[in-house]
Amino acid sequence: MKRAKPAQLPVAYAKLNELHQDFNTRPVLMFDSAMAEIFGKLKGRVHVNSADLKIAAMAIARGELLLSRNLRDFRRVPDLRVEDWTV
């Protein structure tokens, strides 16, 4: 990673602060025991990376439609409803 020069630090910290403020406005779903159970059943059975599999488990547990451009991987997950609204 390239280090910022001293003159660039105020801009870098302003961007960091902006990002932090934005994150504070977004709800965060907690990964609960139902999601963990679904993740455990899928892991090793479905060939999708672990982070995506956790996202899929969250959507399945909540009965939600997952919006993603990554249909190739997410369509491998049984019982997951997934759509790409960018097309």
C-alpha positions in Angstrom: 0.0 0.0 0.0 1.3 3.4 -1.0 1.8 5.8 2.0 0.3 9.3 1.8 2.7 12.2 1.8 2.1 14.6 4.7 0.4 17.2 2.4 -2.1 14.5 1.4 -3.1 13.4 4.9 -5.8 16.0 5.5 -7.6 14.8 2.3 -7.1 11.1 3.2 -8.5 11.7 6.7 -11.5 13.7 5.4 -12.3 10.7 3.1 -11.9 8.3 6.0 -14.3 10.5 8.1 -16.8 10.6 5.3 -16.8 6.9 4.9 -17.2 6.4 8.7 -20.1 8.8 8.7 -21.8 6.9 5.8 -21.3 3.6 7.6 -23.0 5.0 10.7 -26.2 5.5 8.7 -26.5 1.9 7.5 -28.2 -0.9 9.5 -26.1 -3.9 10.2 -27.7 -7.3 10.4 -26.5 -9.5 13.2 -25.4 -13.0 12.3 -27.8 -15.1 14.5 -28.0 -18.8 15.3 -30.5 -19.6 12.5 -28.1 -18.0 10.0 -25.1 -20.0 11.5 -27.1 -23.2 11.3 -27.9 -22.6 7.6 -24.2 -21.6 6.9 -23.0 -24.8 8.6 -25.3 -27.0 6.5 -24.1 -25.3 3.3 -20.4 -25.1 4.0 -18.5 -27.9 2.3 -21.6 -28.8 0.3 -21.8 -25.7 -1.9 -18.7 -24.4 -3.6 -19.0 -20.7 -2.9 -16.5 -18.6 -0.9 -17.2 -18.4 2.8 -18.1 -14.7 2.9 -20.7 -15.1 0.1 -22.0 -18.2 1.8 -22.6 -16.3 5.0 -24.5 -13.6 3.0 -26.6 -16.3 1.4 -27.3 -17.9 4.7 -28.5 -14.5 6.0 -30.9 -14.0 3.1 -32.2 -17.6 3.4 -32.8 -17.3 7.1 -34.7 -14.1 6.7 -36.6 -15.2 3.6 -35.2 -12.3 1.7 -34.4 -11.8 -2.0 -30.6 -11.3 -2.4 -29.7 -8.7 -5.0 -26.3 -9.3 -6.5 -24.4 -9.1 -9.8 -22.7 -12.3 -8.7 -25.4 -14.7 -10.0 -22.8 -17.3 -11.1 -21.8 -18.1 -7.5 -25.1 -17.3 -5.7 -27.2 -19.5 -8.0 -25.2 -22.5 -6.7 -26.8 -22.0 -3.3 -30.0 -24.1 -2.9 -33.1 -22.3 -1.6 -31.6 -18.9 -2.2 -33.6 -16.4 -4.2 -31.2 -14.1 -6.1 -31.6 -11.5 -8.8 -29.4 -9.0 -10.7 -31.3 -5.8 -11.1 -28.4 -4.1 -13.0 -29.3 -5.9 -16.3 
